[in-house]
Amino acid sequence: MTRTAETNSPHVPVMLNEVLDALAITPGETHVDATFGAGGYTQAMLDKGASVHGFDRDPDAIANGAAMAAARDGKLVLHPHRFADLDTVLAAADVKQVDGIVFDIGVSSMQLDQAERGFSFQSDGPLDMRMAQDGMSAADFVNNADEAEIADIIYIYGEERKSRRIAKAIVAARPLGRTSELANVVRKALGHRAGAPKDPATRTFQAIRIHINQELDELKQGLQAAERMLRPGGRLVVVSFHSLEDRIVKQFLRARSGSTGNQSRHMPVAADTGPAPTFNKPSKAIRAGKDECARNPRARSATLRWAVRSDAAPWDGQPRDSERPSDNKRMAA
């Protein structure tokens, strides 16, 4: 791990060069780092001459970033808020439009590395997983939800086909209070053998974390907030780390760029009666290079997509993007 110069926090910003290329920063512009974390993207954006508004719902990230903000003479403003609210927060700060917004979706390396936050089973800690450090914890969920709900969450957000078996084992083992306890319950339920290439608890931990933090709904709302805040010609850049996130980003950019196309080539072209596209044709998916993946294993699963804002009005008043993975028929074993 490297450490950012001004925060002294462990962090390796994924696909940094690709993010900066997509943002195409000109000195004097105003940009948003919607997921401040350890400030890796923010520091690079500041070095390019941008003023930056950084958002993070994790109070630890905001506290750790105070030194960076103090060293930048007003060029960095930190907001202890969810990125779903970035448009209303910026409006309250008298910021009407911005030139670029970057999202780095999911749990940060800082959070994973702190055993007391309970995001990872690599080190034992309390079963927490709360990004904002408030509300329902992972322990609250696994100890109080009914078996069917636990199975659904693990199947939907972890894409785990054996979720029913895992949920049954969790309920039988309650109460659970430690990450090691939950991981061992999952391993036993799935017949895990030591030395297997992938720990079977990974999918379950991912699913519970996404549910606790409402991450997919937050992403949908954040993309819509970005649409409202970007100026014409402004750039939206999103780095995601698993298929559920990337699917939301891909569908959003396709819809907002008018790139959804007809459902069947045998059907006539439908008249365009919807709102005007708010983004130009988005980039194709960009993956990290081999050298970066060798240096930073987290980059192996990263996907970057970006698009340029058009001058069309945002799709306010239109039905929100409400398609959820749970709409798929559940086939848990």
Solvent accessible surface area in square Angstrom, and as a share of the most:
residue,aa,sasa,rsa
1,M,141,0.63
2,T,83,0.48
3,R,148,0.54
4,T,12,0.07
5,A,89,0.69
6,E,53,0.24
7,T,15,0.09
8,N,107,0.55
9,S,7,0.05
10,P,39,0.25
11,H,12,0.05
12,V,36,0.21
13,P,26,0.16
14,V,0,0.00
15,M,0,0.00
16,L,50,0.25
17,N,110,0.56
18,E,50,0.22
19,V,1,0.00
20,L,26,0.13
21,D,108,0.56
22,A,4,0.03
23,L,3,0.02
24,A,52,0.41
25,I,25,0.13
26,T,77,0.45
27,P,100,0.63
28,G,66,0.63
29,E,30,0.14
30,T,35,0.21
31,H,0,0.00
32,V,0,0.00
33,D,1,0.00
34,A,1,0.01
35,T,29,0.17
36,F,5,0.02
37,G,9,0.09
38,A,2,0.01
39,G,0,0.00
40,G,7,0.06
41,Y,6,0.02
42,T,0,0.00
43,Q,35,0.16
44,A,14,0.11
45,M,0,0.00
46,L,11,0.05
47,D,94,0.49
48,K,103,0.44
49,G,32,0.30
50,A,2,0.02
51,S,30,0.19
52,V,1,0.00
53,H,20,0.09
54,G,0,0.00
55,F,0,0.00
56,D,22,0.11
57,R,34,0.12
58,D,2,0.01
59,P,63,0.40
60,D,53,0.27
61,A,1,0.01
62,I,31,0.16
63,A,70,0.55
64,N,60,0.31
65,G,0,0.00
66,A,57,0.44
67,A,60,0.47
68,M,0,0.00
69,A,23,0.18
70,A,83,0.64
71,A,61,0.48
72,R,51,0.19
73,D,134,0.70
74,G,62,0.60
75,K,107,0.45
76,L,7,0.03
77,V,63,0.36
78,L,31,0.15
79,H,17,0.08
80,P,85,0.53
81,H,78,0.35
82,R,84,0.31
83,F,24,0.10
84,A,11,0.08
85,D,62,0.32
86,L,0,0.00
87,D,18,0.09
88,T,89,0.52
89,V,23,0.13
90,L,0,0.00
91,A,65,0.50
92,A,95,0.73
93,A,51,0.39
94,D,108,0.56
95,V,24,0.14
96,K,156,0.66
97,Q,98,0.43
98,V,1,0.01
99,D,23,0.12
100,G,0,0.00
101,I,0,0.00
102,V,1,0.00
103,F,0,0.00
104,D,16,0.08
105,I,5,0.02
106,G,24,0.23
107,V,15,0.09
108,S,19,0.12
109,S,10,0.06
110,M,9,0.04
111,Q,12,0.06
112,L,66,0.33
113,D,88,0.46
114,Q,51,0.23
115,A,35,0.27
116,E,109,0.49
117,R,17,0.06
118,G,1,0.01
119,F,10,0.04
120,S,21,0.13
121,F,28,0.12
122,Q,146,0.65
123,S,61,0.39
124,D,71,0.37
125,G,1,0.01
126,P,53,0.34
127,L,4,0.02
128,D,28,0.14
129,M,0,0.00
130,R,60,0.22
131,M,16,0.07
132,A,20,0.16
133,Q,70,0.31
134,D,91,0.47
135,G,57,0.55
136,M,87,0.39
137,S,13,0.08
138,A,0,0.00
139,A,22,0.17
140,D,65,0.34
141,F,4,0.02
142,V,0,0.00
143,N,43,0.22
144,N,117,0.60
145,A,11,0.08
146,D,88,0.46
147,E,72,0.32
148,A,65,0.50
149,E,74,0.33
150,I,0,0.00
151,A,3,0.02
152,D,47,0.24
153,I,17,0.09
154,I,0,0.00
155,Y,34,0.13
156,I,26,0.13
157,Y,12,0.05
158,G,0,0.00
159,E,70,0.32
160,E,17,0.08
161,R,138,0.50
162,K,83,0.35
163,S,0,0.00
164,R,122,0.44
165,R,112,0.41
166,I,0,0.00
167,A,0,0.00
168,K,135,0.57
169,A,27,0.21
170,I,0,0.00
171,V,45,0.26
172,A,88,0.69
173,A,41,0.31
174,R,71,0.26
175,P,117,0.73
176,L,8,0.04
177,G,36,0.34
178,R,98,0.36
179,T,0,0.00
180,S,38,0.24
181,E,70,0.31
182,L,0,0.00
183,A,1,0.00
184,N,83,0.43
185,V,22,0.13
186,V,0,0.00
187,R,58,0.21
188,K,175,0.74
189,A,21,0.16
190,L,37,0.18
191,G,55,0.53
192,H,58,0.26
193,R,199,0.73
194,A,105,0.82
195,G,80,0.77
196,A,46,0.36
197,P,146,0.92
198,K,120,0.51
199,D,33,0.17
200,P,26,0.16
201,A,0,0.00
202,T,50,0.29
203,R,94,0.34
204,T,0,0.00
205,F,8,0.03
206,Q,39,0.17
207,A,0,0.00
208,I,0,0.00
209,R,26,0.10
210,I,3,0.01
211,H,41,0.18
212,I,20,0.10
213,N,8,0.04
214,Q,116,0.52
215,E,9,0.04
216,L,7,0.03
217,D,45,0.23
218,E,10,0.04
219,L,0,0.00
220,K,14,0.06
221,Q,75,0.34
222,G,0,0.00
223,L,0,0.00
224,Q,7,0.03
225,A,0,0.00
226,A,0,0.00
227,E,2,0.01
228,R,68,0.25
229,M,9,0.04
230,L,3,0.01
231,R,76,0.28
232,P,66,0.41
233,G,31,0.30
234,G,0,0.00
235,R,62,0.23
236,L,0,0.00
237,V,0,0.00
238,V,2,0.01
239,V,0,0.00
240,S,2,0.01
241,F,28,0.12
242,H,38,0.17
243,S,57,0.37
244,L,3,0.02
245,E,2,0.01
246,D,22,0.11
247,R,93,0.34
248,I,16,0.08
249,V,1,0.01
250,K,68,0.29
251,Q,75,0.33
252,F,7,0.03
253,L,2,0.01
254,R,114,0.41
255,A,29,0.22
256,R,10,0.04
257,S,16,0.10
258,G,55,0.53
259,S,50,0.33
260,T,92,0.54
261,G,61,0.58
262,N,74,0.38
263,Q,193,0.86
264,S,39,0.25
265,R,215,0.78
266,H,142,0.64
267,M,122,0.54
268,P,109,0.68
269,V,130,0.75
270,A,76,0.59
271,A,85,0.66
272,D,129,0.67
273,T,126,0.73
274,G,47,0.45
275,P,51,0.32
276,A,60,0.46
277,P,57,0.36
278,T,0,0.00
279,F,2,0.01
280,N,82,0.42
281,K,173,0.73
282,P,27,0.17
283,S,26,0.17
284,K,177,0.75
285,A,37,0.29
286,I,55,0.28
287,R,150,0.55
288,A,15,0.12
289,G,39,0.37
290,K,184,0.78
291,D,107,0.55
292,E,23,0.10
293,C,24,0.15
294,A,80,0.62
295,R,177,0.65
296,N,12,0.06
297,P,81,0.51
298,R,55,0.20
299,A,1,0.00
300,R,162,0.59
301,S,62,0.40
302,A,1,0.01
303,T,6,0.04
304,L,0,0.00
305,R,26,0.09
306,W,64,0.22
307,A,1,0.01
308,V,30,0.17
309,R,12,0.04
310,S,22,0.14
311,D,124,0.64
312,A,17,0.13
313,A,78,0.61
314,P,43,0.27
315,W,46,0.16
316,D,84,0.43
317,G,84,0.81
318,Q,78,0.35
319,P,119,0.75
320,R,138,0.50
321,D,49,0.25
322,S,85,0.55
323,E,107,0.48
324,R,82,0.30
325,P,20,0.13
326,S,47,0.30
327,D,101,0.52
328,N,96,0.49
329,K,171,0.73
330,R,63,0.23
331,M,107,0.48
332,A,7,0.05
333,A,65,0.50
